[in-house]
């Protein structure tokens, strides 16, 4: 099992943020299927103000690269991503076209 944490910002507009949250209350079935088919077992998104935080738990053979390849070939995923980009804003550190950034774990209580 692998665990990943990622961050992304939303455009700082309360109406857009509320709409983004509403979309995630009813994520399209094709999106959910794509997530599960890629080897992701659990995916959670948290929000505070205009910041998003995602936690992914995935099988040991999960690959972001493989998921990105499959997503690029899936018109429904591309439709969803285009729709979501209307609400999202890349972090300042992101490269062109990059959305969610993988976070580094800096502490764990054991």
N, C-alpha and C positions, 0 to 999 in steps of 0.2 A: 504494500500500500504506500502511495506517495501522497504528500500534502503540499499544496501550493497556496500562497496568498498573493493576491494581485490588487492593484489600485488603479483608479481612473477618476477623473473629475467629470462633473456635469456642468453645463452652462449655468451660471449663477442667476437663475430666473425662477422664482418660486412656482410659477405656473408650469414651466417646462419640467421642473423637478417633480411636481405632483403628477403630471402626465406620464413621465417616465416610470414612476412608481406604479401607476395604474396599469401600464403595459405589462409590468412584471407580476401583477396579480393574476394575469391570464396569459402566460407565455404560450405562444403557438405550439401545438403538439409536435410539429415537424422540428422545432428547435429543441424541445425536450428529448425527442427521439435521437437527434443528432448528438446531443450531449452524452446520453447514455450509451449510444453505439460506439462512441470514441473511447470508452473505457473509464469515463468519469462516473464515479459511484455516488458522490454527493457534491452538490454545488450550492453555496449560500452567498447571497449578496447583501451587504449591510450598507446603510446610508447615514451620513451626518452632514447636514448643510449641503454643500455641493460636492462632497467627496464620497466615492464608492469604494468598498472593500469587498473582495471576493475570496472565499475559501473553497478550494477544490480538494476533494479526496478522490484519488484515481488508482486504478489497478497498476501493478508494477510495470506493465508494458505500455502504459499511456504515453503519448508523445504529442507535444504541442505542434510540432512540425507536421505530423501525419494528420492531426485534426485540421490544421490550417489548409492542407492540400484538399482534404475532403470537402471542407466548407467552401473553398473557392470554386468547386465544381457543382455546388448545390444552389440552384437559383432561389429557393425559399430562404436559405440561410443568408444569401447575399441581400435579399429583400429586407430581412429583419435587420441585418447589420447597417444597411443604408438608412432604414427608419430610425434605429437607435442613435446613429451618428448625429441626427438632428438635435439630440439632447446632450450628447457627450462632448467633452473637451479633453484633448490629450494633456497629460501632465507636461510641464515645461521640459523635462528630461527626455521625453519620448522622441524617437526618430520619426521622420515623415512616414505616415501611414500606420504608425504603431498606436495601439489603443491601450489595452490593459497592460500594465507593467508588473512584472514579477517582483515581489518584495523579498528582501533578505531577512531571515529570522535573526534577531539579535538577542533574544532571551527566551528561555523556557524553564518553567518551574517544575522540578521533578521531585 
